[in-house]
Amino acid sequence: MGFKGIVISTLLSLFVGVAPQSTGLAPKKFLSLPLGAVKPSGWLHDQLLVQANGLAGHEHDFYDYVAQSDWIGGDSYYSNLEEAGSYWFNGMAPTGVLLNDATIQNQTRQFLDYVLDHQDSDGWLGPEVGTTKPRYLWGRYPFFFGAIQMVEADPSLTDRVVTALHNFTSLANTMLHQGQGVEDWAKTRWEDYVMALQWLYDFHPNGKEDILIDTMKMLKWTGDPWELVFANASFPKGPVEHLSNPFPVLTWHGVNMAEGLKALPSTYRFTHNQSDLDAASLGWDLLFQYHGRPSGIYAADEYLAGLEAVRGAELCLVVETMFSGSYLYQVIGDPKFADRVERITYNALPATLTGGEYLRFEPAVHVLTTRLRLSFVDMWSRQYLQQQNQIAAQNMSPNPFPEDGPYSNVFGLEPNYPCCTVNHPQGWPKFVSNSFVTTADQSGLVHVYLGPLSVNTTLAKGNNVTVNVETIYPFSDTVSTTVQADQAFTYYVRVPSWVSGGNFTVNGAEAKAFSPDQGTGLQAIPVSAGTTTISMNFPAEITIEQRPHGSVAVHRGPLHYAFDIPRDSTVLTKDAQEPRAQDLQFEATAEWQYAIDPSTLTFHAGSPDGGKLPSPVFDKGLSPFTITATACPVDWATAGDTFAASPPTNPNCTGSATTITLSPFGTTKLRIGEFPTFNATGPGQ
């Protein structure tokens, strides 16, 4: 029958034989709030501000792929919506709104206007208008997300954007039925367009429900079969570079898989098949079981890479997995998705961006010259790939990444590929926007991701509600929330799975232990009309995660802890137009080859000055939370001084025991996150 025949036969049996006789779209478990209803405060606001003042907020000024001078009348990614412009727009549209930044809002509005002003008479969006270029669908999908967010924040844009999306969909539907517009990337990322179509169906169908549903179905049938990719029998259980993929090869591509996690929950909404949700949940579990990292993310450098600590995790897949996990939680309601997203956000995301540090300059042709201290740099450089055990960030020889270049873990403007430069800005703002949702009937408000936030929304029956959350979580266990409401309602708080002995008080009454719903992880708290204060405590124990070669990873609460290797910073190059955009090399300046005794781990909760975290907080020595461990030096091989070999199993100490300090993973740029172990009280110690 062949691959295509097997896929079609299997999908038809799933879709036709199982689907109930239902019409329309199935409801989600929770509903997202429009952009701007949830705002960051405290350190989260500072984090978005640092990002806006860094590389993300200045790309429009100088970066070739998105600079305005390159897209008006030009042939750059920005104007042709093939990738970079859409990515940038998708991340900066919410950034401008959440920060109330007029400059960024003007830039994203100009982008929106330019794209819509140049829509073809047949509905096409992009530079292919009036040309002989082939038309492919996928590059427009991030643009749709950005446009939808702008409508949510500014309803005056509704008619213009909705009309443009409907006109494009009419054309896309015809193209799909004629076998046009779908290439390898569109075949993997069809779910993004399905989600945009479902937004139209839910809020602005304009009498076009049938063509919207039909287009969703066509996208699925012309796309890669994610329910089969995520099946246990065919899912890769280790690095894939030497495996044969029974499906199109791009399904094992890391970022495609991150986006593909949204495919089955989006499919469920029009198939009404529980099997779609079951397959989505299984796929999530398999992905992290066989490729997961203690930092929350999974390894893919460029394709799925297994469990070894030296293999890479791409920044694009970090932010895409965060977005997919939020969507999965909103459709299915399983708290494992929200727990994972929070862990990724507070560990893997900041670890791959510069926080703030003093840099030195060393011309490449004068490697022995004196290094001169330059300026303090905040979030101006990013990696393409991060590693769990990362002992250097430099041009690597040999290179541990079979599909990516040796420059991939340098911090810079565009190491390896440019996609992460334009795509990473969606991470923080979308995390904020998805931190609160409502119940399906919009009668209850749900606090999903813990952090400093504010909310202003209207629930069912005209119930105006405002919420102010004060906390420095995850650098504190306490959260203080003030709720003001016109009418009584139920306020829900997600209680993470790692909480041990947590409790809450309402209006200063006696504390009650958390007893969250097992299905959703939510604690229901009745709130009266008027003002209600809720104080919550989310304590956690230190936990140990077993990793390959007998190594261990250390966790407490949402934070993963690693040894922050002292480092030297060197500027390799600067962008000619924007010298703050620098490529940085980090080298270790101290020993890192340690084994730890897990029985000696001790948590230390410091108090930040004035109760306020430094900004940016994700860098060396800035976290008030640390963990100490008894450690000893061990023999641990390196490859060309650029990356660490696998942790040695049951190593012997080569020196006296000492105490080392572990810091939150996101604050480290060079680190050991997976340690060999020893017994500090054993013979000879």
Summary of the structure (lengths in Angstrom):
residues: 685
radius of gyration: 24.8
end to end distance: 64.7
largest distance: 80.8
contacts: 2458
relative contact order: 0.11
helix: 37%
strand: 24%
